[in-house]
Amino acid sequence: MTRGDAAAVLAGYANRAELPTTEAARLGDLLGIEDAAVLSDLELARRVGGGLHPDAATVLMEILGRANVVGPVIPEATLRRARNEAKPLSREMSERLYELSRIVEALSRSYKGDREGIMAYLTARHPLLEGRRALDVACSSSAGARHVLELIHRAQDGIPV
């Protein structure tokens, strides 16, 4: 898979036979990591901690829309500077992208790669989020992202949310 190929990433969720078997590999695909298929949890943690390539935002931007990633998750100037200087993103920016990729990965499994379903969930106002959009809560902090992910997992487990 080439870096930044959102259609191929989502297609894998529609056809489970094409889906990487490990969460680290699936997250690596969403983060545009070239050797994602062989990525271990520890290696993914090392890469996020060391700073992801600026193109790590590309697949997420293609799935969620640029305006939902650039600005709320990573400032435009930060992304532009990292690209222009060919430097990795900061640990903080990398962790923000990682948190968002975990949410997109969980929703991709639930909605079998259907972008419209993923976006509908993220942009609908939710009573358990005090009427806020899941995307806004997820982008607000790592605690917000964890809360949204917990709601998704509860729904996947059949617990009413």
DSSP file (Angstrom, degrees, kcal/mol; ACC not computed):
  #  RESIDUE AA STRUCTURE BP1 BP2  ACC     N-H-->O    O-->H-N    N-H-->O    O-->H-N    TCO  KAPPA ALPHA  PHI   PSI    X-CA   Y-CA   Z-CA
    1    1 A M              0   0    0      0, 0.0     2,-0.2     0, 0.0     3,-0.1   0.000 360.0 360.0 360.0 138.1    0.0    0.0    0.0
    2    2 A T    >   -     0   0    0      1,-0.1     3,-1.1     2,-0.0     2,-0.1  -0.543 360.0 -89.3 -86.0 153.2    1.3    3.4   -0.8
    3    3 A R  T 3  S+     0   0    0      1,-0.2    -1,-0.1    -2,-0.2     3,-0.1  -0.374 112.2  18.3 -60.0 130.4    1.6    6.2    1.7
    4    4 A G  T 3  S+     0   0    0     25,-0.3     2,-1.0     1,-0.2    -1,-0.2   0.774  78.3 142.2  82.7  27.3   -1.7    8.2    1.8
    5    5 A D    <>  +     0   0    0     -3,-1.1     4,-1.9    24,-0.2     3,-0.2  -0.669  14.7 166.3-103.2  78.4   -4.0    5.7    0.1
    6    6 A A  H  > S+     0   0    0     -2,-1.0     4,-2.8     1,-0.2     5,-0.3   0.866  72.5  56.9 -62.1 -39.6   -7.2    6.2    2.1
    7    7 A A  H  > S+     0   0    0      1,-0.2     4,-2.2     2,-0.2    -1,-0.2   0.914 109.4  45.7 -60.5 -43.0   -9.4    4.3   -0.4
    8    8 A A  H  > S+     0   0    0      2,-0.2     4,-1.4    -3,-0.2    -1,-0.2   0.885 111.8  52.2 -67.5 -38.4   -7.2    1.2   -0.1
    9    9 A V  H  X S+     0   0    0     -4,-1.9     4,-0.7     1,-0.2     3,-0.4   0.951 113.5  42.8 -62.2 -49.2   -7.1    1.5    3.7
   10   10 A L  H >X S+     0   0    0     -4,-2.8     4,-1.1     1,-0.2     3,-0.8   0.854 107.5  60.6 -67.0 -34.9  -10.9    1.7    4.0
   11   11 A A  H 3X S+     0   0    0     -4,-2.2     4,-1.8    -5,-0.3     3,-0.3   0.844  96.2  62.5 -61.3 -33.1  -11.4   -1.1    1.4
   12   12 A G  H 3< S+     0   0    0     -4,-1.4     7,-0.4    -3,-0.4     6,-0.3   0.840 101.1  51.5 -60.7 -33.3   -9.5   -3.4    3.7
   13   13 A Y  H << S+     0   0    0     -3,-0.8     3,-0.3    -4,-0.7    -1,-0.2   0.798 107.7  52.0 -74.5 -28.5  -12.2   -3.0    6.3
   14   14 A A  H  < S+     0   0    0     -4,-1.1     2,-0.6     1,-0.3    -2,-0.2   0.840 117.0  40.4 -73.6 -33.9  -14.9   -3.8    3.8
   15   15 A N  S >< S-     0   0    0     -4,-1.8     3,-2.6     1,-0.1     4,-0.5  -0.851  75.4-166.0-117.5  92.0  -13.1   -7.0    2.9
   16   16 A R  G >  S+     0   0    0     -2,-0.6     3,-1.0     1,-0.3    -1,-0.1   0.716  82.5  69.6 -55.2 -24.7  -11.8   -8.5    6.1
   17   17 A A  G 3  S+     0   0    0      1,-0.2    -1,-0.3    -3,-0.1    -5,-0.1   0.792 102.1  46.1 -64.6 -25.8   -9.5  -10.9    4.3
   18   18 A E  G <  S+     0   0    0     -3,-2.6    -1,-0.2    -6,-0.3    -2,-0.2   0.520  90.2 106.9 -91.5  -6.9   -7.4   -7.9    3.2
   19   19 A L  S <  S-     0   0    0     -3,-1.0     7,-0.1    -4,-0.5   -10,-0.0  -0.549  79.4-110.7 -77.8 131.5   -7.3   -6.3    6.7
   20   20 A P        -     0   0    0      0, 0.0     6,-0.1     0, 0.0    -1,-0.1  -0.302  23.1-133.6 -57.0 145.5   -4.0   -6.5    8.6
   21   21 A T  S    S+     0   0    0     16,-0.1     2,-0.3    -3,-0.1    -2,-0.1   0.755  81.4  65.0 -78.9 -24.4   -4.3   -8.8   11.5
   22   22 A T  S  > S-     0   0    0     15,-0.1     4,-2.0     1,-0.1     5,-0.2  -0.744  75.6-134.1-103.3 149.5   -2.7   -6.6   14.1
   23   23 A E  H  > S+     0   0    0     -2,-0.3     4,-3.0     1,-0.2     5,-0.3   0.889 107.9  58.1 -62.7 -38.8   -3.9   -3.3   15.5
   24   24 A A  H  > S+     0   0    0      1,-0.2     4,-2.4     2,-0.2    -1,-0.2   0.907 107.2  47.1 -59.2 -41.7   -0.4   -1.9   15.1
   25   25 A A  H  > S+     0   0    0     14,-0.2     4,-2.1     2,-0.2    -1,-0.2   0.900 112.6  49.0 -67.3 -40.6   -0.5   -2.7   11.4
   26   26 A R  H  X S+     0   0    0     -4,-2.0     4,-1.9     2,-0.2    -2,-0.2   0.915 113.8  45.9 -65.5 -42.1   -4.0   -1.2   10.9
   27   27 A L  H  X S+     0   0    0     -4,-3.0     4,-1.8     1,-0.2    -2,-0.2   0.890 109.5  55.8 -66.3 -38.6   -2.9    2.0   12.8
   28   28 A G  H  <>S+     0   0    0     -4,-2.4     5,-3.0    -5,-0.3    -2,-0.2   0.891 106.2  51.0 -59.6 -40.0    0.3    2.1   10.7
   29   29 A D  H ><5S+     0   0    0     -4,-2.1     3,-1.4     1,-0.2   -25,-0.3   0.928 110.0  49.2 -61.5 -45.1   -1.8    2.1    7.5
   30   30 A L  H 3<5S+     0   0    0     -4,-1.9    30,-0.5     1,-0.3    -1,-0.2   0.791 112.7  48.5 -65.8 -27.1   -3.9    4.9    8.8
   31   31 A L  T 3<5S-     0   0    0     -4,-1.8    -1,-0.3    -5,-0.1    -2,-0.2   0.320 114.8-116.9 -95.3   7.3   -0.8    6.9    9.7
   32   32 A G  T < 5 +     0   0    0     -3,-1.4     2,-0.5     1,-0.2    -3,-0.2   0.766  52.6 165.4  67.6  26.3    0.8    6.2    6.3
   33   33 A I    > < -     0   0    0     -5,-3.0     3,-1.4    -6,-0.2    -1,-0.2  -0.666  32.9-143.0 -79.1 123.7    3.7    4.2    7.7
   34   34 A E  T 3  S+     0   0    0     -2,-0.5     3,-0.3     1,-0.3    -1,-0.1   0.846  95.7  39.7 -61.4 -40.8    5.3    2.4    4.7
   35   35 A D  T >  S+     0   0    0      1,-0.2     3,-1.4     2,-0.1    -1,-0.3  -0.135  75.4 134.8-100.6  39.1    6.2   -0.9    6.4
   36   36 A A  G X   +     0   0    0     -3,-1.4     3,-1.8     1,-0.3    -8,-0.2   0.797  57.6  70.3 -58.8 -32.7    2.9   -1.0    8.5
   37   37 A A  G 3  S+     0   0    0     -3,-0.3    -1,-0.3     1,-0.3   -12,-0.2   0.785 107.6  36.1 -59.6 -28.2    2.3   -4.7    7.7
   38   38 A V  G <  S+     0   0    0     -3,-1.4     2,-0.3   -13,-0.1    -1,-0.3   0.185  88.2 130.0-109.3  15.6    5.2   -5.8    9.9
   39   39 A L    <   -     0   0    0     -3,-1.8   -14,-0.2    -4,-0.1     2,-0.2  -0.556  42.6-155.6 -76.7 127.3    4.8   -3.1   12.6
   40   40 A S     >  -     0   0    0     -2,-0.3     4,-2.5   -16,-0.1     5,-0.2  -0.545  30.5-108.5 -92.5 166.2    4.7   -4.3   16.2
   41   41 A D  H  > S+     0   0    0      1,-0.2     4,-2.3     2,-0.2     5,-0.1   0.910 121.4  49.6 -58.8 -42.2    3.1   -2.5   19.0
   42   42 A L  H  > S+     0   0    0      2,-0.2     4,-2.2     1,-0.2    -1,-0.2   0.901 110.7  48.5 -66.2 -41.5    6.5   -1.6   20.4
   43   43 A E  H  > S+     0   0    0      2,-0.2     4,-2.5     1,-0.2    -1,-0.2   0.891 110.6  51.5 -66.6 -38.9    7.8   -0.3   17.1
   44   44 A L  H  X S+     0   0    0     -4,-2.5     4,-2.6     2,-0.2     5,-0.2   0.928 110.0  49.6 -62.1 -44.2    4.6    1.8   16.6
   45   45 A A  H  X S+     0   0    0     -4,-2.3     4,-2.6     1,-0.2    -2,-0.2   0.901 110.7  50.6 -60.5 -41.0    5.1    3.3   20.1
   46   46 A R  H  X S+     0   0    0     -4,-2.2     4,-2.0     2,-0.2    -2,-0.2   0.916 111.6  47.2 -63.2 -43.4    8.8    4.1   19.2
   47   47 A R  H  X S+     0   0    0     -4,-2.5     4,-0.8     2,-0.2    -2,-0.2   0.912 113.4  46.8 -67.4 -42.3    7.8    5.8   15.9
   48   48 A V  H >< S+     0   0    0     -4,-2.6     3,-0.8     1,-0.2     4,-0.3   0.943 114.6  48.1 -63.7 -45.8    5.1    7.9   17.5
   49   49 A G  H 3< S+     0   0    0     -4,-2.6    -2,-0.2     1,-0.2    -1,-0.2   0.824 113.2  48.0 -63.1 -32.5    7.4    8.8   20.4
   50   50 A G  H 3< S-     0   0    0     -4,-2.0    -1,-0.2    -5,-0.2    -2,-0.2   0.543 127.0 -90.1 -86.2  -7.8   10.2    9.7   18.0
   51   51 A G    <<  -     0   0    0     -3,-0.8    40,-0.1    -4,-0.8    39,-0.1   0.450  37.4-113.0 101.4 119.7    7.9   11.8   15.7
   52   52 A L        -     0   0    0     38,-0.4    37,-3.4    -4,-0.3    42,-0.1  -0.377  39.1 -91.8 -77.9 158.6    5.9   10.6   12.8
   53   53 A H    >   -     0   0    0     35,-0.2     3,-2.6   -22,-0.1     4,-0.2  -0.411  39.1-114.1 -62.7 144.7    6.6   11.7    9.2
   54   54 A P  G >  S+     0   0    0      0, 0.0     3,-1.2     0, 0.0    -1,-0.1   0.772 115.5  66.8 -55.4 -25.8    4.6   14.8    8.2
   55   55 A D  G >  S+     0   0    0      1,-0.2     3,-1.7     2,-0.2     4,-0.5   0.504  72.3  94.2 -74.0  -1.9    2.6   12.7    5.8
   56   56 A A  G <  S+     0   0    0     -3,-2.6     4,-0.5     1,-0.3    -1,-0.2   0.766  82.0  55.2 -59.9 -23.7    1.2   10.7    8.7
   57   57 A A  G <> S+     0   0    0     -3,-1.2     4,-2.5    -4,-0.2    -1,-0.3   0.619  86.2  86.0 -82.2 -12.7   -1.8   13.1    8.5
   58   58 A T  H <> S+     0   0    0     -3,-1.7     4,-2.2     1,-0.2     5,-0.2   0.916  89.4  42.3 -61.1 -52.1   -2.5   12.4    4.9
   59   59 A V  H  > S+     0   0    0     -4,-0.5     4,-2.1     1,-0.2    -1,-0.2   0.918 116.1  50.1 -63.8 -42.7   -4.8    9.3    5.2
   60   60 A L  H  > S+     0   0    0    -30,-0.5     4,-3.0    -4,-0.5     5,-0.4   0.892 110.1  50.8 -62.8 -38.2   -6.7   10.8    8.1
   61   61 A M  H  X S+     0   0    0     -4,-2.5     4,-2.0     1,-0.2    -1,-0.2   0.892 110.1  50.1 -64.7 -38.8   -7.2   14.0    6.1
   62   62 A E  H  < S+     0   0    0     -4,-2.2    -2,-0.2    -5,-0.2    -1,-0.2   0.867 118.0  38.9 -67.6 -35.8   -8.5   12.0    3.1
   63   63 A I  H  < S+     0   0    0     -4,-2.1    -2,-0.2    -5,-0.2    -3,-0.2   0.930 130.4  26.3 -78.5 -47.7  -10.9   10.1    5.3
   64   64 A L  H  < S-     0   0    0     -4,-3.0    -3,-0.2    -5,-0.2    -2,-0.2   0.609 114.7-102.2 -94.7 -14.4  -12.1   12.9    7.7
   65   65 A G    >X  -     0   0    0     -4,-2.0     3,-1.5    -5,-0.4     4,-0.5   0.215  29.7 -96.0  94.5 137.2  -11.5   15.9    5.5
   66   66 A R  H >> S+     0   0    0      1,-0.3     4,-2.9     2,-0.2     3,-1.6   0.873 121.7  58.2 -53.6 -43.3   -8.6   18.3    5.7
   67   67 A A  H 34 S+     0   0    0      1,-0.3    -1,-0.3     2,-0.2    -2,-0.1   0.709 102.8  54.6 -65.5 -19.8  -10.6   20.8    7.9
   68   68 A N  H <4 S+     0   0    0     -3,-1.5    -1,-0.3    -7,-0.2    -2,-0.2   0.543 121.6  27.6 -89.4  -7.8  -11.2   18.1   10.5
   69   69 A V  H <X>S+     0   0    0     -3,-1.6     5,-2.0    -4,-0.5     4,-2.0   0.728 109.6  64.8-115.7 -53.4   -7.5   17.3   10.9
   70   70 A V  B  <5S+a   74   0A   0     -4,-2.9    -1,-0.2     3,-0.2     6,-0.0  -0.667 118.5  12.1 -79.7 115.5   -5.5   20.4   10.0
   71   71 A G  T  45S+     0   0    0      3,-2.2    -1,-0.2    -2,-0.7    -3,-0.1  -0.659 128.0  51.2 116.2 -72.6   -6.4   22.9   12.7
   72   72 A P  T  45S+     0   0    0      0, 0.0    -2,-0.2     0, 0.0    -3,-0.1   0.847 129.8  16.3 -67.6 -32.4   -8.3   20.8   15.3
   73   73 A V  T  <5S+     0   0    0     -4,-2.0    -3,-0.2     1,-0.3    23,-0.1   0.819 137.1  14.9-107.0 -46.9   -5.5   18.2   15.5
   74   74 A I  B   <S-a   70   0A   0     -5,-2.0    -3,-2.2    22,-0.1    -1,-0.3  -0.991  80.8-116.3-136.1 125.4   -2.4   19.7   14.0
   75   75 A P     >  -     0   0    0      0, 0.0     4,-2.3     0, 0.0     5,-0.2  -0.299  21.3-126.5 -62.0 142.6   -1.8   23.4   13.2
   76   76 A E  H  > S+     0   0    0      1,-0.2     4,-2.8     2,-0.2     5,-0.2   0.904 110.1  51.3 -53.1 -46.9   -1.4   24.3    9.5
   77   77 A A  H  > S+     0   0    0      1,-0.2     4,-2.6     2,-0.2    -1,-0.2   0.880 109.0  50.9 -63.4 -38.4    1.9   26.1   10.2
   78   78 A T  H  > S+     0   0    0      2,-0.2     4,-2.3     1,-0.2    -1,-0.2   0.927 112.8  45.4 -64.4 -45.5    3.3   23.1   12.1
   79   79 A L  H  X S+     0   0    0     -4,-2.3     4,-2.2     2,-0.2    -2,-0.2   0.926 114.6  48.0 -64.4 -45.2    2.5   20.7    9.3
   80   80 A R  H  X S+     0   0    0     -4,-2.8     4,-3.0    -5,-0.2     5,-0.2   0.921 112.0  49.5 -62.0 -45.0    3.8   23.0    6.6
   81   81 A R  H  X S+     0   0    0     -4,-2.6     4,-2.5     1,-0.2     6,-0.2   0.921 110.6  49.5 -62.1 -44.8    7.0   23.7    8.6
   82   82 A A  H  <>S+     0   0    0     -4,-2.3     5,-2.1     1,-0.2     4,-0.4   0.904 114.5  45.4 -62.6 -40.4    7.7   20.0    9.1
   83   83 A R  H ><5S+     0   0    0     -4,-2.2     3,-0.8     3,-0.2    -2,-0.2   0.940 114.2  47.4 -67.4 -46.6    7.1   19.2    5.5
   84   84 A N  H 3<5S+     0   0    0     -4,-3.0    -2,-0.2     1,-0.2    -1,-0.2   0.864 118.2  40.9 -63.9 -36.5    9.3   22.1    4.2
   85   85 A E  T 3<5S-     0   0    0     -4,-2.5    -1,-0.2    -5,-0.2    -2,-0.2   0.424 105.2-128.6 -91.9   0.6   12.1   21.3    6.6
   86   86 A A  T < 5 +     0   0    0     -3,-0.8    -3,-0.2    -4,-0.4    -4,-0.1   0.894  61.9 139.2  51.8  44.8   11.7   17.5    6.0
   87   87 A K      < -     0   0    0     -5,-2.1    -1,-0.2    -6,-0.2    -2,-0.1  -0.829  57.3-102.4-115.3 154.8   11.6   16.9    9.7
   88   88 A P        -     0   0    0      0, 0.0   -35,-0.2     0, 0.0   -36,-0.1  -0.330  43.9 -98.3 -69.3 158.9    9.4   14.6   11.7
   89   89 A L        -     0   0    0    -37,-3.4   -10,-0.0     1,-0.1   -11,-0.0  -0.340  48.3 -91.8 -68.6 158.5    6.4   15.9   13.6
   90   90 A S     >  -     0   0    0    -39,-0.1     4,-2.6     1,-0.1   -38,-0.4  -0.223  35.5-107.8 -65.4 163.0    6.8   16.6   17.3
   91   91 A R  H  > S+     0   0    0      1,-0.2     4,-2.7     2,-0.2     5,-0.2   0.913 120.5  53.1 -58.6 -42.8    5.9   13.9   19.8
   92   92 A E  H  > S+     0   0    0      2,-0.2     4,-2.0     1,-0.2    -1,-0.2   0.928 111.5  43.8 -60.6 -47.0    2.8   15.9   20.8
   93   93 A M  H  > S+     0   0    0      1,-0.2     4,-2.1     2,-0.2    -1,-0.2   0.891 113.8  51.9 -66.5 -38.5    1.6   16.2   17.2
   94   94 A S  H  X S+     0   0    0     -4,-2.6     4,-2.4     1,-0.2    -2,-0.2   0.904 109.2  49.7 -63.5 -41.8    2.4   12.6   16.5
   95   95 A E  H  X S+     0   0    0     -4,-2.7     4,-2.8     2,-0.2    -1,-0.2   0.873 108.2  53.5 -66.5 -36.4    0.5   11.5   19.6
   96   96 A R  H  X S+     0   0    0     -4,-2.0     4,-2.2     2,-0.2    -2,-0.2   0.932 111.3  45.4 -62.6 -44.9   -2.6   13.5   18.6
   97   97 A L  H  X S+     0   0    0     -4,-2.1     4,-2.4     2,-0.2    -2,-0.2   0.899 112.3  52.4 -64.5 -39.9   -2.6   11.8   15.1
   98   98 A Y  H  X S+     0   0    0     -4,-2.4     4,-1.9     2,-0.2    -2,-0.2   0.935 108.6  49.6 -60.6 -47.6   -2.1    8.5   16.8
   99   99 A E  H  X S+     0   0    0     -4,-2.8     4,-1.4     1,-0.2    -2,-0.2   0.922 113.0  46.8 -58.4 -45.4   -5.1    9.1   19.1
  100  100 A L  H  X S+     0   0    0     -4,-2.2     4,-2.5     1,-0.2    -1,-0.2   0.878 108.5  55.5 -65.8 -37.1   -7.3   10.1   16.2
  101  101 A S  H  X S+     0   0    0     -4,-2.4     4,-2.6     1,-0.2    -1,-0.2   0.855 103.2  56.1 -65.0 -33.2   -6.1    7.1   14.2
  102  102 A R  H  X S+     0   0    0     -4,-1.9     4,-2.1     2,-0.2    -1,-0.2   0.897 109.8  45.7 -63.5 -39.7   -7.3    4.7   17.0
  103  103 A I  H  X S+     0   0    0     -4,-1.4     4,-2.5     2,-0.2     5,-0.2   0.929 113.8  47.5 -68.8 -45.9  -10.8    6.2   16.8
  104  104 A V  H  X S+     0   0    0     -4,-2.5     4,-2.4     1,-0.2    -2,-0.2   0.885 111.3  52.5 -63.3 -38.1  -10.9    6.0   13.0
  105  105 A E  H  X S+     0   0    0     -4,-2.6     4,-1.8     2,-0.2    -1,-0.2   0.934 110.3  46.8 -63.5 -46.2   -9.6    2.4   13.2
  106  106 A A  H  X S+     0   0    0     -4,-2.1     4,-2.0     1,-0.2    -2,-0.2   0.914 115.2  45.9 -63.4 -42.9  -12.3    1.4   15.7
  107  107 A L  H  X S+     0   0    0     -4,-2.5     4,-3.0     1,-0.2     6,-0.2   0.858 107.7  57.8 -68.4 -34.2  -15.0    3.1   13.6
  108  108 A S  H  <>S+     0   0    0     -4,-2.4     5,-2.0    -5,-0.2     4,-0.3   0.879 107.8  47.6 -63.3 -37.1  -13.7    1.6   10.4
  109  109 A R  H ><5S+     0   0    0     -4,-1.8     3,-0.7     3,-0.2    -2,-0.2   0.925 114.6  46.1 -67.2 -44.0  -14.1   -1.9   11.9
  110  110 A S  H 3<5S+     0   0    0     -4,-2.0    -2,-0.2     1,-0.2    -1,-0.2   0.896 121.9  35.6 -64.7 -41.1  -17.7   -1.0   13.1
  111  111 A Y  T ><5S-     0   0    0     -4,-3.0     3,-1.8    -5,-0.1    -1,-0.2   0.246 107.2-121.2-100.6  11.8  -18.7    0.5    9.7
  112  112 A K  T < 5S-     0   0    0     -3,-0.7    -3,-0.2    -4,-0.3    -4,-0.1   0.859  74.9 -51.0  51.4  41.4  -16.7   -1.9    7.5
  113  113 A G  T 3 <S+     0   0    0     -5,-2.0     2,-0.9     1,-0.2    -1,-0.3   0.561  92.6 151.9  78.9   8.4  -14.7    1.0    6.0
  114  114 A D    <>  -     0   0    0     -3,-1.8     4,-2.3    -6,-0.2     3,-0.2  -0.634  31.4-161.8 -78.1 107.3  -17.8    3.0    5.1
  115  115 A R  H  > S+     0   0    0     -2,-0.9     4,-2.8     1,-0.2     5,-0.2   0.870  88.4  54.3 -57.5 -40.8  -16.5    6.6    5.2
  116  116 A E  H  > S+     0   0    0      1,-0.2     4,-2.5     2,-0.2    -1,-0.2   0.898 109.3  47.8 -63.6 -40.4  -20.0    8.1    5.4
  117  117 A G  H  > S+     0   0    0     -3,-0.2     4,-2.2     2,-0.2    -1,-0.2   0.914 112.0  49.8 -64.8 -42.9  -20.8    5.9    8.5
  118  118 A I  H  X S+     0   0    0     -4,-2.3     4,-2.3     1,-0.2    -2,-0.2   0.941 114.1  44.7 -59.6 -48.5  -17.6    6.9   10.1
  119  119 A M  H  X S+     0   0    0     -4,-2.8     4,-2.2     1,-0.2    -2,-0.2   0.871 109.4  56.0 -66.8 -37.1  -18.2   10.6    9.5
  120  120 A A  H  X S+     0   0    0     -4,-2.5     4,-1.3    -5,-0.2    -1,-0.2   0.926 110.4  45.4 -61.0 -43.7  -21.9   10.3   10.6
  121  121 A Y  H  < S+     0   0    0     -4,-2.2    13,-0.5     1,-0.2     3,-0.3   0.942 115.5  46.2 -63.4 -47.0  -20.7    9.0   13.9
  122  122 A L  H  < S+     0   0    0     -4,-2.3    13,-2.7     1,-0.2    14,-0.4   0.784 118.1  40.9 -69.2 -27.7  -18.0   11.5   14.4
  123  123 A T  H  < S+     0   0    0     -4,-2.2    -1,-0.2    11,-0.2     2,-0.2   0.550  91.4  98.2-102.3  -7.7  -20.1   14.5   13.4
  124  124 A A  S  < S-     0   0    0     -4,-1.3    10,-0.9    -3,-0.3     2,-0.3  -0.544  79.9-113.8 -78.1 145.5  -23.4   13.7   15.2
  125  125 A R  E     -B  133   0B   0     -2,-0.2     8,-0.2     8,-0.2     7,-0.1  -0.651  34.5-153.2 -78.1 134.4  -24.1   15.3   18.5
  126  126 A H  E > > -B  132   0B   0      6,-2.1     5,-2.2    -2,-0.3     3,-1.6  -0.926  17.8-143.6-118.9 131.7  -24.1   12.6   21.2
  127  127 A P  G > 5S+     0   0    0      0, 0.0     3,-1.3     0, 0.0    -1,-0.1   0.838 103.7  55.7 -62.0 -32.5  -26.0   12.7   24.5
  128  128 A L  G 3 5S+     0   0    0     33,-0.3    23,-0.0     1,-0.3     0, 0.0   0.512 105.5  53.7 -78.7  -2.3  -23.2   10.9   26.4
  129  129 A L  G X 5S-     0   0    0     -3,-1.6     3,-1.5     3,-0.2    -1,-0.3  -0.018 126.1-101.7-113.4  26.0  -20.9   13.6   25.2
  130  130 A E  T < 5S-     0   0    0     -3,-1.3    -2,-0.1     1,-0.3     3,-0.1   0.851  78.8 -53.9  56.2  38.0  -23.1   16.4   26.6
  131  131 A G  T 3 <S+     0   0    0     -5,-2.2    -1,-0.3     1,-0.3     2,-0.2   0.552 107.8 131.2  78.0   7.5  -24.4   17.1   23.1
  132  132 A R  E <   -B  126   0B   0     -3,-1.5    -6,-2.1    -6,-0.5    -1,-0.3  -0.511  64.6-100.3 -89.4 161.3  -21.0   17.6   21.6
  133  133 A R  E  >  -B  125   0B   0     -8,-0.2     4,-2.1    -2,-0.2     5,-0.2  -0.590  24.5-129.1 -78.1 141.3  -19.7   16.0   18.4
  134  134 A A  H  > S+     0   0    0    -10,-0.9     4,-2.8   -13,-0.5     5,-0.2   0.876 109.2  55.9 -57.9 -38.4  -17.4   12.9   19.0
  135  135 A L  H  > S+     0   0    0    -13,-2.7     4,-2.0     1,-0.2    -1,-0.2   0.906 107.3  48.4 -62.6 -41.5  -14.8   14.5   16.6
  136  136 A D  H  > S+     0   0    0    -14,-0.4     4,-0.8     2,-0.2    -1,-0.2   0.913 113.8  45.9 -65.4 -42.7  -14.7   17.6   18.7
  137  137 A V  H >X S+     0   0    0     -4,-2.1     4,-0.8     1,-0.2     3,-0.7   0.921 112.6  51.1 -65.5 -43.7  -14.3   15.7   22.0
  138  138 A A  H 3< S+     0   0    0     -4,-2.8     7,-0.4     1,-0.2     3,-0.3   0.859 112.6  45.7 -62.4 -36.5  -11.7   13.4   20.4
  139  139 A C  H 3< S+     0   0    0     -4,-2.0    -1,-0.2    -5,-0.2    -2,-0.2   0.590  97.6  75.1 -83.1 -10.6   -9.6   16.4   19.2
  140  140 A S  H << S-     0   0    0     -4,-0.8     2,-0.3    -3,-0.7    -1,-0.2   0.853 112.8 -34.2 -73.3 -34.8   -9.9   18.3   22.5
  141  141 A S     X  -     0   0    0     -4,-0.8     4,-2.3    -3,-0.3    -1,-0.2  -0.972  60.4 -92.9-172.8 169.8   -7.4   16.1   24.4
  142  142 A S  H  > S+     0   0    0     -2,-0.3     4,-2.4     1,-0.2     5,-0.1   0.855 126.1  54.5 -66.9 -32.4   -6.0   12.6   24.9
  143  143 A A  H  > S+     0   0    0      2,-0.2     4,-2.1     1,-0.2    -1,-0.2   0.896 108.0  49.2 -65.7 -39.3   -8.6   12.2   27.6
  144  144 A G  H  > S+     0   0    0      2,-0.2     4,-2.3     1,-0.2    -2,-0.2   0.912 110.5  50.1 -63.9 -42.8  -11.3   13.2   25.2
  145  145 A A  H  X S+     0   0    0     -4,-2.3     4,-2.5    -7,-0.4    -2,-0.2   0.908 110.2  50.4 -62.5 -42.2  -10.0   10.8   22.6
  146  146 A R  H  X S+     0   0    0     -4,-2.4     4,-2.3     2,-0.2    -1,-0.2   0.893 109.4  51.5 -62.7 -39.4  -10.0    8.0   25.2
  147  147 A H  H  X S+     0   0    0     -4,-2.1     4,-2.0     2,-0.2    -2,-0.2   0.926 111.2  46.5 -64.6 -44.9  -13.6    8.8   26.2
  148  148 A V  H  X S+     0   0    0     -4,-2.3     4,-2.2     1,-0.2    -2,-0.2   0.924 112.5  50.5 -62.9 -44.1  -14.8    8.6   22.6
  149  149 A L  H  X S+     0   0    0     -4,-2.5     4,-2.6     1,-0.2    -1,-0.2   0.884 108.0  53.4 -61.8 -38.5  -12.9    5.4   22.0
  150  150 A E  H  X S+     0   0    0     -4,-2.3     4,-2.4     2,-0.2    -1,-0.2   0.904 107.8  50.3 -63.1 -41.6  -14.5    3.9   25.1
  151  151 A L  H  X S+     0   0    0     -4,-2.0     4,-2.3     2,-0.2    -2,-0.2   0.912 110.7  49.7 -61.9 -42.2  -18.0    4.8   23.8
  152  152 A I  H  X S+     0   0    0     -4,-2.2     4,-2.5     1,-0.2    -2,-0.2   0.935 111.6  48.1 -62.0 -46.6  -17.2    3.1   20.5
  153  153 A H  H  X S+     0   0    0     -4,-2.6     4,-1.8     1,-0.2    -1,-0.2   0.880 109.6  53.0 -64.1 -38.0  -15.9    0.0   22.3
  154  154 A R  H  <>S+     0   0    0     -4,-2.4     5,-2.6     2,-0.2     4,-0.2   0.931 110.7  47.2 -61.7 -44.4  -19.0   -0.1   24.5
  155  155 A A  H ><5S+     0   0    0     -4,-2.3     3,-1.5     1,-0.2    -2,-0.2   0.907 110.2  52.5 -63.2 -41.6  -21.2    0.1   21.4
  156  156 A Q  H 3<5S+     0   0    0     -4,-2.5    -1,-0.2     1,-0.3    -2,-0.2   0.826 107.8  52.8 -63.1 -30.9  -19.1   -2.7   19.7
  157  157 A D  T 3<5S-     0   0    0     -4,-1.8    -1,-0.3    -5,-0.2    -2,-0.2   0.428 122.1-108.1 -84.6   0.9  -19.7   -4.8   22.8
  158  158 A G  T < 5S+     0   0    0     -3,-1.5    -3,-0.2     1,-0.3    -2,-0.1   0.590  71.5 142.4  85.1  11.0  -23.4   -4.3   22.6
  159  159 A I      < -     0   0    0     -5,-2.6    -1,-0.3    -6,-0.2    -2,-0.1  -0.740  59.6-109.0 -84.7 127.9  -23.7   -2.0   25.6
  160  160 A P              0   0    0      0, 0.0    -1,-0.1     0, 0.0    -5,-0.1  -0.309 360.0 360.0 -58.7 132.9  -26.3    0.7   24.9
  161  161 A V              0   0    0     -6,-0.1   -33,-0.3    -9,-0.0    -6,-0.1   0.353 360.0 360.0-126.9 360.0  -24.7    4.1   24.5
